[in-house]
Amino acid sequence: MAVLICFVVIGVLLLVLADKISARYQQEVEQKLHQQLAEHLVHDNELFQQGSLNKTAIKQAFHTMMILGPRFEFYILSPEGDVLTYSADPGKVKRAAVDLAPVQQFIAGNLQLPVVGDDPRNTDRQKIFSAAPIYEQDQLRGYLYIIIGGEIYESVADILRNSHIMALGFWGVVLTLTFSLLLVLLIFALLTRPLRRLAGDMMALQQQGFDQGMEAVNQWQQNSHDEIQKLGVAFNAMASTLNQQYRKVQSTDQLRRELVSYVSHDLRTPLAALLGYLETWQLKHPQLTNEQSQHLIQIALDNARKTSQLVEQLFELAHLDSDNVTLNYEPVAIAELVQDVIQKLQLCAVEKQVTLSVTPQDHSVLVMADIQRIERVFTNLIDNAIRHCANGDQIEVRLAQQGDSIGIVVADTGCGIPEQDLPHIFEPHFRASNSATGKRIHSGLGLAITQRILQLHNALIEVRSEQDKGTEFRFKLAAITT
């Protein structure tokens, strides 16, 4: 609408300007063509005789010039500008005098045409003219004042102009402006098409959300010099980042819900047992023997330790999942570290008659890692293997040079993991369908903590298992060459 209104205003201004320019050009041409007309008439006719108007000569001159057509009106002015006589019908002349300033400028020459003077037939209008002084024996008697384009001619010209020329000019301007308007609207549509696409992407994302809205978002051209294309690329990147954050928040929220559910379940059992045995001891300790009291207190203590360890693991996992975890990298003799973990868990292995070993026992094999975190990885993996082994089974940690890395395998000959459970074993609180039970503390967080620690070391842990034949966990750590 704004463009249309501008074009209409411009069209009207062009029509008015064209009419003004055309009229002025016509006046200039007419005045140049008849600039000497009055001078010739004065030269050829003795309009004054003995100080008075020569009516016969004037009549003859008027009659001669009227033959040329109705476009001329003749007036004889006094030296002061008063109208002495004229060629018009009685009652047509409205002015008794004419301003002589334009007449004298015209006679003086060297003026830019057109020059307009008073129209004796209209008190408010001016017209182009031709003028010449009238002398008798070198004495100024007056002026011959000829209006070019008289009233009759003007009426006829107006009729012709309004009937054809103006109509043709009007429709020419209308067609030109219509074509220009359509062209501008087409260019405007082409220029704003990327903006409409971008607005559509934003509306789709707003109305449909990230799940469905991302599918409707256009793919913008990369490395373009067009500002809208750059804006579209930036919007795509922003939308993609927001979508990832949105999904991460959804996943985190889901994990939080699951964590609360698991924690409440895992804490309920040891806390209930702890409270139950303490309340039993409190009520019955006067009647209990020393051995019975020690037994109740020991069970309560075991449940308290289980609760404490579960809380510590929950805090550890939450810390590892945060974005401010820092690792203290240092050279680690990996075989020596594994041997220390084996010695720490040796008592548990002996109780179940499980053999622990590491090969090769080469203390020169070094990796770059956070020693405390990696020790926790081996502790979790070996402890998990011990719980799923029976009498006579073996657990072996194998080390092997693999290019710039050290390949590590923690293998056991235990009960293995069912195939359907393998994709889920690194999930917090997941327990396989054949998970070992017993007196040992087991929260279901060990493998999740292990995976997260290795991710911080840019390492990927893999599992291979066959039920009733054993399990292998594999990962790599960056080696240090000596």
C-alpha positions as CSV (number, residue, x, y, z in Angstrom):
1,M,0.0,0.0,0.0
2,A,2.9,2.4,0.8
3,V,4.5,1.7,-2.6
4,L,1.1,2.1,-4.4
5,I,0.4,5.4,-2.7
6,C,3.9,6.7,-3.5
7,F,3.4,5.7,-7.2
8,V,0.0,7.4,-7.3
9,V,1.4,10.6,-5.8
10,I,4.4,10.5,-8.2
11,G,2.0,9.9,-11.1
12,V,-0.1,12.9,-10.2
13,L,3.0,15.1,-9.8
14,L,4.3,13.9,-13.1
15,L,1.1,14.7,-14.9
16,V,0.9,18.2,-13.4
17,L,4.6,18.8,-14.1
18,A,4.2,17.5,-17.7
19,D,1.3,19.8,-18.2
20,K,3.2,22.8,-16.8
21,I,6.3,22.0,-18.8
22,S,4.3,21.5,-22.0
23,A,2.4,24.7,-21.5
24,R,5.6,26.7,-20.8
25,Y,7.4,25.1,-23.8
26,Q,4.4,26.0,-26.0
27,Q,4.4,29.6,-24.7
28,E,8.2,29.9,-25.4
29,V,7.8,28.5,-29.0
30,E,4.8,30.7,-29.7
31,Q,6.5,33.9,-28.4
32,K,9.7,33.2,-30.3
33,L,7.7,32.7,-33.5
34,H,5.8,35.9,-33.1
35,Q,8.4,38.0,-31.3
36,Q,8.6,40.5,-34.3
37,L,4.9,40.6,-35.1
38,A,4.0,43.8,-33.3
39,E,7.2,45.5,-34.7
40,H,6.2,44.6,-38.2
41,L,2.6,45.9,-37.8
42,V,3.9,49.2,-36.4
43,H,6.3,49.5,-39.2
44,D,3.8,48.8,-41.9
45,N,0.9,50.9,-40.5
46,E,0.7,54.5,-39.4
47,L,-1.3,53.9,-36.3
48,F,-1.0,57.5,-35.0
49,Q,-1.6,60.6,-37.1
50,Q,-1.0,64.1,-35.7
51,G,-1.0,62.8,-32.1
52,S,-4.3,60.9,-32.4
53,L,-5.2,57.4,-33.3
54,N,-5.5,56.7,-37.0
55,K,-8.7,54.7,-36.9
56,T,-8.6,53.8,-40.6
57,A,-5.1,52.4,-40.3
58,I,-5.9,50.7,-37.1
59,K,-9.0,49.1,-38.6
60,Q,-7.1,48.0,-41.6
61,A,-4.3,46.5,-39.5
62,F,-6.8,44.7,-37.2
63,H,-8.6,43.4,-40.2
64,T,-5.4,42.2,-41.8
65,M,-4.2,40.3,-38.7
66,M,-7.6,38.8,-37.9
67,I,-7.3,36.9,-41.2
68,L,-4.5,34.9,-39.5
69,G,-7.0,33.4,-37.0
70,P,-8.5,33.9,-33.7
71,R,-5.3,33.3,-31.8
72,F,-4.3,37.0,-31.6
73,E,-5.8,39.9,-29.7
74,F,-4.7,43.5,-30.5
75,Y,-4.5,46.4,-28.1
76,I,-3.1,49.9,-28.4
77,L,-1.8,51.3,-25.2
78,S,-0.9,54.8,-24.1
79,P,2.6,55.6,-23.0
80,E,1.3,55.1,-19.4
81,G,-0.2,51.7,-20.2
82,D,-3.9,52.7,-20.5
83,V,-5.9,50.7,-23.1
84,L,-6.8,53.1,-25.9
85,T,-8.4,50.7,-28.3
86,Y,-8.6,47.0,-29.0
87,S,-9.9,44.4,-31.5
88,A,-12.3,42.6,-29.1
89,D,-16.0,42.9,-28.9
90,P,-17.4,45.6,-26.5
91,G,-17.6,44.4,-22.9
92,K,-14.9,41.7,-23.2
93,V,-12.1,43.8,-21.9
94,K,-11.9,43.9,-18.1
95,R,-8.7,45.9,-17.6
96,A,-8.5,49.6,-18.3
97,A,-4.7,49.6,-18.1
98,V,-1.8,47.1,-18.5
99,D,1.4,46.9,-16.5
100,L,4.1,48.2,-18.7
101,A,7.1,46.6,-16.9
102,P,6.9,43.3,-18.8
103,V,6.2,45.2,-22.0
104,Q,9.3,47.4,-21.6
105,Q,11.4,44.3,-20.7
106,F,10.2,42.5,-23.8
107,I,11.0,45.5,-26.0
108,A,14.4,45.8,-24.5
109,G,15.2,42.2,-25.5
110,N,17.9,39.9,-24.1
111,L,15.3,38.1,-21.9
112,Q,14.7,34.5,-21.4
113,L,11.4,33.6,-23.0
114,P,8.5,33.2,-22.3
115,V,7.7,36.6,-20.9
116,V,4.1,37.1,-19.8
117,G,2.0,40.2,-19.4
118,D,-1.4,41.2,-18.2
119,D,-4.4,39.8,-20.1
120,P,-6.9,42.7,-20.6
121,R,-9.7,40.2,-20.8
122,N,-9.0,38.8,-17.3
123,T,-8.0,40.6,-14.2
124,D,-6.2,37.5,-12.7
125,R,-4.5,36.0,-15.7
126,Q,-1.3,36.7,-17.7
127,K,-0.4,35.6,-21.2
128,I,2.5,35.7,-23.6
129,F,2.5,38.7,-26.0
130,S,4.3,40.6,-28.7
131,A,4.8,44.3,-28.2
132,A,6.4,47.3,-30.0
133,P,6.6,51.0,-29.4
134,I,4.6,53.4,-31.7
135,Y,6.5,56.6,-32.6
136,E,5.3,59.6,-34.6
137,Q,8.1,61.9,-35.6
138,D,10.4,60.4,-33.0
139,Q,7.8,61.0,-30.3
140,L,6.5,58.0,-28.3
141,R,2.7,57.8,-28.8
142,G,2.0,54.4,-27.2
143,Y,2.5,50.7,-27.6
144,L,1.1,47.9,-29.8
145,Y,0.3,45.1,-27.5
146,I,-0.7,41.8,-29.1
147,I,-1.8,38.8,-26.9
148,I,-0.7,35.5,-28.4
149,G,-3.2,32.8,-27.9
150,G,-6.4,34.7,-27.5
151,E,-9.5,33.6,-25.6
152,I,-11.2,31.9,-28.6
153,Y,-8.0,30.1,-29.5
154,E,-7.5,29.0,-25.9
155,S,-11.0,27.6,-25.7
156,V,-10.4,25.6,-28.8
157,A,-7.0,24.4,-27.7
158,D,-8.4,23.4,-24.3
159,I,-11.0,21.3,-26.0
160,L,-8.4,19.6,-28.2
161,R,-6.0,19.1,-25.4
162,N,-8.6,17.6,-23.1
163,S,-10.0,15.4,-25.8
164,H,-6.9,13.8,-27.1
165,I,-3.5,14.9,-26.0
166,M,-4.2,14.9,-22.2
167,A,-6.0,11.6,-22.4
168,L,-3.1,10.1,-24.3
169,G,-0.6,11.5,-21.8
170,F,-2.7,10.4,-18.9
171,W,-2.9,6.8,-20.1
172,G,0.7,6.8,-21.0
173,V,1.7,7.9,-17.5
174,V,-0.8,5.4,-16.0
175,L,0.6,2.5,-18.1
176,T,4.2,3.5,-17.3
177,L,3.5,3.8,-13.6
178,T,1.6,0.5,-13.6
179,F,4.5,-1.3,-15.3
180,S,6.9,0.4,-12.9
181,L,4.8,-0.6,-9.9
182,L,4.6,-4.2,-11.0
183,L,8.3,-4.3,-11.6
184,V,9.0,-2.7,-8.1
185,L,6.7,-5.2,-6.5
186,L,8.4,-8.1,-8.3
187,I,11.8,-6.9,-7.2
188,F,10.5,-6.3,-3.7
189,A,9.1,-9.8,-3.6
190,L,12.4,-11.3,-4.7
191,L,14.3,-9.3,-2.2
192,T,12.0,-10.1,0.7
193,R,11.6,-13.8,-0.2
194,P,14.6,-14.9,2.0
195,L,13.1,-12.8,4.9
196,R,9.8,-14.6,4.4
197,R,11.6,-17.9,4.5
198,L,13.4,-17.0,7.7
199,A,10.1,-15.7,9.2
200,G,8.5,-19.0,8.2
201,D,11.3,-21.0,9.9
202,M,10.9,-19.0,13.1
203,M,7.1,-19.4,13.0
204,A,7.4,-23.2,12.4
205,L,9.9,-23.5,15.3
206,Q,7.6,-21.4,17.5
207,Q,4.4,-23.2,16.7
208,Q,5.6,-26.8,16.3
209,G,8.5,-26.8,18.8
210,F,11.9,-28.4,18.3
211,D,10.6,-32.0,17.7
212,Q,8.7,-31.2,14.5
213,G,9.8,-27.6,13.8
214,M,13.4,-28.5,13.0
215,E,12.2,-30.7,10.1
216,A,10.4,-27.7,8.5
217,V,13.4,-25.4,8.9
218,N,15.1,-24.5,5.5
219,Q,18.8,-25.2,4.9
220,W,20.5,-22.0,4.2
221,Q,23.5,-21.6,1.9
222,Q,26.8,-21.6,3.6
223,N,29.6,-19.1,2.8
224,S,27.2,-16.7,1.1
225,H,27.8,-13.0,0.9
226,D,24.1,-12.3,1.2
227,E,23.2,-10.9,4.6
228,I,19.9,-12.7,4.8
229,Q,21.7,-16.0,3.9
230,K,24.2,-15.3,6.7
231,L,21.3,-14.6,9.1
232,G,19.6,-17.8,8.0
233,V,22.8,-19.8,8.6
234,A,23.2,-18.2,12.0
235,F,19.5,-19.0,12.8
236,N,20.0,-22.7,11.8
237,A,23.1,-22.9,14.0
238,M,21.3,-21.3,16.9
239,A,18.2,-23.5,16.4
240,S,20.4,-26.6,16.2
241,T,22.2,-25.6,19.4
242,L,18.9,-24.9,21.2
243,N,17.5,-28.2,20.0
244,Q,20.6,-30.0,21.4
245,Q,20.3,-28.2,24.6
246,Y,16.5,-28.9,24.7
247,R,17.1,-32.6,24.2
248,K,19.9,-32.6,26.7
249,V,17.6,-30.9,29.3
250,Q,14.9,-33.4,28.5
251,S,17.4,-36.3,28.9
252,T,18.7,-34.8,32.0
253,D,15.3,-34.3,33.4
254,Q,14.4,-37.9,32.6
255,L,17.6,-39.1,34.2
256,R,16.9,-36.9,37.2
257,R,13.5,-38.5,37.6
258,E,15.0,-42.0,37.2
259,L,17.8,-41.1,39.6
260,V,15.4,-40.0,42.3
261,S,13.4,-43.1,41.8
262,Y,16.5,-45.4,42.0
263,V,18.0,-43.5,44.9
264,S,14.8,-43.6,46.9
265,H,14.6,-47.3,46.3
266,D,18.2,-48.1,46.9
267,L,18.4,-46.0,50.1
268,R,15.1,-47.3,51.5
269,T,16.3,-50.9,52.0
270,P,19.5,-50.3,53.9
271,L,18.0,-47.4,55.9
272,A,15.0,-49.5,56.8
273,A,17.3,-52.4,57.9
274,L,19.5,-50.0,59.8
275,L,16.6,-48.5,61.7
276,G,15.0,-51.9,62.2
277,Y,18.1,-53.5,63.8
278,L,18.9,-50.4,65.9
279,E,15.3,-50.2,67.2
280,T,15.5,-54.0,68.0
281,W,18.7,-53.6,69.9
282,Q,17.3,-50.5,71.7
283,L,14.2,-52.4,72.8
284,K,15.8,-55.7,73.7
285,H,19.4,-55.0,74.6
286,P,18.8,-55.7,78.4
287,Q,17.6,-59.2,77.6
288,L,20.2,-59.8,74.8
289,T,23.6,-61.5,75.3
290,N,26.8,-59.8,74.3
291,E,27.0,-61.9,71.1
292,Q,23.5,-61.1,70.1
293,S,24.0,-57.4,70.7
294,Q,27.2,-57.4,68.6
295,H,25.4,-59.3,65.8
296,L,22.6,-56.7,65.6
297,I,25.0,-53.8,65.8
298,Q,27.2,-55.4,63.1
299,I,24.2,-55.7,60.7
300,A,23.2,-52.1,61.4
301,L,26.8,-51.0,60.7
302,D,26.9,-52.9,57.4
303,N,23.8,-51.2,56.2
304,A,25.1,-47.8,57.3
305,R,28.3,-48.5,55.3
306,K,26.2,-49.5,52.3
307,T,24.1,-46.3,52.6
308,S,27.3,-44.2,52.9
309,Q,28.9,-45.9,49.9
310,L,25.8,-45.4,47.8
311,V,25.6,-41.7,48.7
312,E,29.3,-41.3,47.8
313,Q,28.9,-43.0,44.5
314,L,25.9,-40.8,43.7
315,F,27.9,-37.7,44.5
316,E,30.8,-39.0,42.4
317,L,28.6,-39.7,39.4
318,A,26.9,-36.3,39.7
319,H,30.3,-34.6,39.9
320,L,31.6,-36.5,36.8
321,D,28.5,-35.5,34.8
322,S,29.1,-31.8,35.6
323,D,31.0,-29.5,33.3
324,N,33.7,-28.5,35.7
325,V,35.5,-31.8,36.1
326,T,39.3,-31.4,35.8
327,L,41.8,-34.2,35.3
328,N,45.3,-34.2,36.7
329,Y,47.2,-36.0,33.9
330,E,50.6,-37.6,34.8
331,P,52.6,-40.7,33.6
332,V,51.1,-43.8,35.1
333,A,52.8,-47.3,35.2
334,I,49.6,-49.1,34.3
335,A,50.8,-52.6,35.2
336,E,51.9,-51.4,38.7
337,L,48.6,-49.6,39.2
338,V,46.6,-52.8,38.3
339,Q,48.7,-54.8,40.7
340,D,47.9,-52.4,43.5
341,V,44.2,-52.8,42.8
342,I,44.5,-56.6,42.7
343,Q,46.2,-56.5,46.1
344,K,43.4,-54.3,47.4
345,L,40.7,-56.8,46.2
346,Q,42.7,-59.9,46.9
347,L,40.8,-60.8,50.1
348,C,37.5,-60.7,48.3
349,A,38.9,-62.9,45.5
350,V,40.3,-65.4,47.9
351,E,37.0,-65.7,49.7
352,K,35.4,-66.7,46.3
353,Q,38.5,-68.7,45.2
354,V,39.0,-66.5,42.2
355,T,42.4,-66.0,40.6
356,L,43.5,-62.4,39.7
357,S,46.4,-61.6,37.4
358,V,47.9,-59.0,35.1
359,T,50.0,-59.6,32.0
360,P,52.6,-58.5,31.2
361,Q,53.8,-57.3,34.6
362,D,56.0,-54.7,32.8
363,H,56.4,-51.5,34.9
364,S,57.9,-49.7,32.0
365,V,54.5,-49.5,30.2
366,L,53.4,-46.0,30.8
367,V,50.1,-44.1,30.0
368,M,49.1,-40.5,30.4
369,A,46.1,-40.4,32.8
370,D,44.6,-39.2,36.0
371,I,45.9,-41.9,38.4
372,Q,43.1,-41.7,40.9
373,R,40.4,-41.8,38.3
374,I,42.0,-44.7,36.4
375,E,42.5,-46.6,39.7
376,R,38.7,-46.2,40.2
377,V,38.1,-47.7,36.8
378,F,40.1,-50.8,37.5
379,T,38.6,-51.2,41.0
380,N,35.1,-51.0,39.5
381,L,35.8,-53.5,36.7
382,I,37.7,-56.0,38.8
383,D,35.2,-55.8,41.7
384,N,32.3,-56.3,39.3
385,A,34.1,-59.3,37.8
386,I,34.7,-60.9,41.2
387,R,31.0,-60.6,42.1
388,H,30.0,-62.4,38.9
389,C,32.6,-65.2,39.2
390,A,32.3,-68.5,40.9
391,N,34.8,-70.8,42.6
392,G,37.8,-71.6,40.3
393,D,37.1,-68.7,37.8
394,Q,39.9,-66.4,36.7
395,I,40.1,-62.7,36.2
396,E,42.9,-61.4,34.0
397,V,44.0,-57.8,33.0
398,R,45.8,-57.9,29.7
399,L,47.9,-55.0,28.4
400,A,49.1,-54.6,24.8
401,Q,50.8,-51.9,22.8
402,Q,48.5,-50.7,19.9
403,G,50.3,-47.9,18.0
404,D,50.2,-44.7,20.2
405,S,47.9,-46.3,22.7
406,I,47.9,-49.1,25.3
407,G,45.0,-51.6,24.8
408,I,43.6,-52.8,28.1
409,V,41.3,-55.9,28.5
410,V,39.7,-56.9,31.8
411,A,38.5,-60.4,31.2
412,D,36.8,-63.0,33.4
413,T,35.4,-66.5,33.1
414,G,32.3,-65.8,35.1
415,C,28.6,-66.1,34.3
416,G,28.6,-63.5,31.5
417,I,25.9,-61.0,30.6
418,P,22.7,-61.9,28.7
419,E,22.8,-60.5,25.1
420,Q,19.6,-58.4,25.7
421,D,21.2,-56.6,28.6
422,L,24.5,-55.6,26.9
423,P,23.2,-52.3,25.5
424,H,22.1,-51.2,29.0
425,I,24.9,-52.2,31.4
426,F,26.4,-48.7,31.5
427,E,23.2,-47.0,32.5
428,P,23.0,-45.9,36.1
429,H,21.3,-48.4,38.5
430,F,20.9,-51.0,35.7
431,R,21.3,-54.5,36.9
432,A,21.5,-57.4,34.5
433,S,18.9,-60.2,34.8
434,N,21.6,-62.6,36.1
435,S,23.2,-59.9,38.3
436,A,25.0,-61.4,41.4
437,T,23.4,-61.0,44.8
438,G,24.7,-61.5,48.2
439,K,26.3,-59.6,51.1
440,R,28.5,-57.5,48.9
441,I,27.5,-53.8,48.4
442,H,26.2,-53.3,44.9
443,S,24.6,-50.0,43.8
444,G,24.5,-50.4,40.0
445,L,26.6,-47.2,39.6
446,G,30.0,-48.7,39.1
447,L,29.9,-49.2,35.3
448,A,28.3,-45.8,34.8
449,I,31.1,-44.2,36.7
450,T,33.7,-46.2,34.8
451,Q,32.3,-45.2,31.4
452,R,32.2,-41.5,32.4
453,I,35.8,-41.5,33.7
454,L,37.0,-43.1,30.4
455,Q,35.0,-40.5,28.4
456,L,36.8,-37.8,30.2
457,H,40.1,-39.5,29.1
458,N,38.7,-39.5,25.5
459,A,38.5,-43.3,25.7
460,L,35.7,-45.6,24.6
461,I,34.9,-48.7,26.6
462,E,33.5,-51.8,24.9
463,V,32.1,-55.0,26.3
464,R,32.0,-58.5,24.9
465,S,30.2,-61.2,26.7
466,E,28.9,-64.7,26.2
467,Q,26.6,-66.1,28.9
468,D,28.2,-68.8,31.1
469,K,31.5,-68.3,29.4
470,G,32.7,-64.9,30.6
471,T,33.0,-61.2,29.9
472,E,35.6,-58.8,28.5
473,F,35.8,-55.0,28.9
474,R,38.1,-53.3,26.4
475,F,39.4,-49.7,26.3
476,K,42.6,-47.8,25.3
477,L,44.7,-45.1,27.0
478,A,47.3,-42.8,25.4
479,A,50.7,-44.3,25.7
480,I,54.0,-42.6,26.7
481,T,57.0,-43.8,24.7
482,T,60.3,-44.0,26.5
